Amino acid sequence: MKMNVNEEISMPLLILVGIILLTQSIFLFTDARRNGHNYWLWGIIGLIQAPMPTIFYLAFVRKIWKKDR
């Protein structure tokens, strides 16, 4: 059976996206657990989309930039 060009490209791309989402989810889960946040929520959200959950988590939950007063 001959593979279409789109099928040849889509399989490695799907594997790459899966690795990125899994890595992001593991990072969010472990970091949220370490910092006392809702770690199951962040782990599941990390599996849905990239990179917005990580950006949102770091910016608003962890507050990586803090104002010096």
N, C-alpha and C positions, 0 to 999 in steps of 0.2 A: 504494500500500500504506500503510495507516494504522499508525502506531507506537503501541505501548502506552505508558502513562504510565511504567511501570517501565523500558522501553527508552529513553525520552527522558532519564531521570535517570541511568541506568547508564552511558551512553557518556561524558558529561562527567566522571563520577566515576572511571571507569576511566582516562581520560586524566590526571586530577589525580593519582591514585595512581601511575601510571607515571612522571610527572614527579617526584614526591616520591622514589620509589625510585631513580630514575636520579641525581637530585641527591645523595642520601645516598651512593650507591655511589661517585660521582665524588669526593665529599669524603673518604670513608674511604680510597679508593685513593690519592689524592694526599697526604693527611696521613700515612698509614702509610708511604708511600714516602719522604717527606721525613724521617721520624723513624726509619727503619731497621727497620720492622716488616715482617711478611709481607703485602705490599700486595695481592697477587692474592687471597689469602684474604679480606681485609677488603673488597675490591671486590665479590667474589662474594656474600659474606654480606650486604652492603648492598643487594643486589638482591632479597633474599628477603623481608625483613620490615622494617617501620619502627615505631617509632623505637628498638627495643631494641638493635640492633647499634651504633648511634651512642652510646647511653647506656653500654653495656658497654665500648666502645672508649675513650671518654673517662674513664670511672671506673676501669677496671682496667688498661688497656694504657698509656694516656697518663698516668694518675694525676694528674688535674687538681687534686686537692686533695692537698697534701703536708703532713705533720706537721712543724712547726718544732720542732727539738730544741735 
